[in-house]
């Protein structure tokens, strides 16, 4: 029995999509990402594609789908980037919050008016809103002390 090489098995599991240029993975998917087994190990298909056609993924980097299509395995649609760059390019909550230029009350997120909430989440906070909150909180405490 002649066993197909990993590359041959890989190439049999995607279909090129001519409009977008994506190579759509048609086999096993998990959370939208293609998977393939090799010698009892599960390999993420887009990582395999990059390594087969472009070479090793540089240490400390992960692959970003430039086409935003998780099931695409076209190595030309993949770019090695840092985890932070990959997250910020995405559509998740972290990326959406990072794109904000003003707080919910319209104050700018600039160097003077912004601080990082290290103890909570590492997220940004507005100094102007923080001061206003502190004043309201202090006023409530003073009022509660007076009414006792």
N, C-alpha and C positions, 0 to 999 in steps of 0.2 A: 504494500500500500504506500503510495506516494503522498506525503503530507504537504499541504500548501504552506508556503512561508508566511510569516506574520504579515509582511507587506501585501502579499496576494490576498490573504484573508481580509485585511484592512480595506484594500481597494475594492473588494466585492461588496462592502457594506455601506457605501454612500452613493448618492446620485447627484451629479452636478446640476445645479439650478441655473439656467442660462441668464435669467434676468438680473439676479443679484450677484452671481458668481459664487454663491455659497455651495459647498459640498454638503448636502443634507445627509446626516447619519440615519440609516434606516434600520439599524439593529437595536440592541439593548440600550435603553435610556434610563437615567436616574436624575431627577430634578432638571430634566431638559438636556443634560450632558450625555454624550455617547460613551459607552463602555464596551470593552472587548476583553476576552479572557486570553491569556497566554501562559502556558505551563502552570496552570492553577492559580495564577495571579490575575487580578482585575486591573486593567489599564484604562486610564481616561483617554478616550479616542482623540480628542484634539491635541493633547500632549504628545501622543504617539505620532500624529500627523506632523507636528512641528519637528519632532526629532528625526522622523524618516526623511523629510524633505529639506529641512533647514539646518539641522544639527542640534546639539544639546541646548537645553534651556539654561541660560546663565544662572549660577547660584544666587539665591536670594530674590529671584524674580519669579513671577507667575505670568501666565498668558492671558491677555485681554482680547476678547472677541471684538474687533473693530466694527464688525457688521452687527453687533448686538444680538446675534443669533446663537444661542447656546448649543444647538445641535449641528452647527457648522464645523466641519473639520478641514476647511481649506486653509493651508498654512499661510497663504498670503493675507488672510483675514485675521491672523494672530500676531500679537506684538508682546514681547517680553517687557513687563513693567513691574514696578514695586507694588506691594499689596495696597499701599495708600493710594497710589495713582489709579489702580484698578478699581478700588472702591469709589473714589471721587469721580471717576468717569461713568460710573453706573447710574442706576435709577433708584437706588435704595434710599432709605431715610438719611443716612450719613451724607450721601452725595447731595441730596436735596437741601439739607441744612447747611452744608458747606457753601452752596451757591447763593445763600441769602446774604444780602448786603445791608439789611436793616432788621431790627427786632420787630416784634408784632405791634409795637406802639409807634413804629416809624423812626426810631433813633438809629443812627448809622452804626454799623459794626466797623469801627475804625480803631486804630491803635489806642487812641485816648479814651474811647468809650467802651472798650471791650475787655473782658477778662476771661480766663479759662477756669472752669469749675473743676478743679483737679480731684476733689474729694467725691464728687458725685459721678460725673460721666466723662469728664474731659471736654465737655461741650462749651460753647461760648455763652457768655451772659452779658447783658447790657448794664453798664454801671449806672446810667440814669434811672433805669427801672429799678435796679437794686436799691439805690438811695431812696426812691419814692416808697418802695415796699418797707424799708427800714423805718422811715418816718411814720408811716401808717401803723406799723406794728408797735412802735414806741408810744404813739398817741393812745392806742388801745390799752396798753399796759398802764399808762398814767391815769386814764379814765377809770379803769377797773380798780386801781388803788384808791381813787377819790371816793368811789361809791361804796367802799367797804365800811 
